[in-house]
Amino acid sequence: IHDFYFLSLREQPIFSTRAHVFQIDPNTKKNWVPTSKHAVTVSYFYDSTRNVYRIISLDGSKAIINSTITPNMTFTKTSQKFGQWADSRANTVYGLGFSSEHHLSKFAEKFQEFKEAARLAKEKSQEKMELTSTPSQESAGGDIQSPLTPESINGTDDERATPEVTQNSEPRAEPTQNALPFTHRYRFHSH
């Protein structure tokens, strides 16, 4: 009980919903590949130790989504019941098919809320680093930050450029709307 209590304090779900989970086909970048055979629980988690927000979904014991929310991520509604976001760390695009427009809107609302919280958390952590680093360590600033943001090339300046990179990848993911009829066919047959 004590161990579970410790874990629940460290990282606990702050919002959960149910959806069919898809990932973009890595070869075509156009078609959706279903990663869950049926609707599964998709949850937002907050890790208080690392001060990060994550989207996690398990199908049995397998994690089919483990996506850390960063300030440059965008959740896009591509139909009344389907939405997607690109995860540059996982090098994929996730898609979620919901049972209703209301569930999609709620998920999108939470995505925006936690994305903003992630941005504020990132700013605070950078302020702390600036305060704790001495002039002699200043040259190592990029090295200190890089483990926290593996997708960045070299510290803060390049991180500011990553939203452009991510948004540039959004149009490439846009043709995935063509796969939406496939998505709905799949969901129809899965019932």
Secondary structure, DSSP 8 states (H G I E B T S, - for coil): -HHHHHHHHHEEEEEEEEEEEEEE-TTTSSSEEE--SS-EEEEEEEETTTTEEEEEEEETTEEEEEEE--TT--EEE-SSSEEEEEETTTTEEEEEE-SSHHHHHHHHHHHHHHHHHHHHHHHHHHHHHHHH--GGGGGGHHHHHTTT-TT-SSHHHHHHHHHHHHHHHHHHHGGGGGGHHHHHHHHHHH-
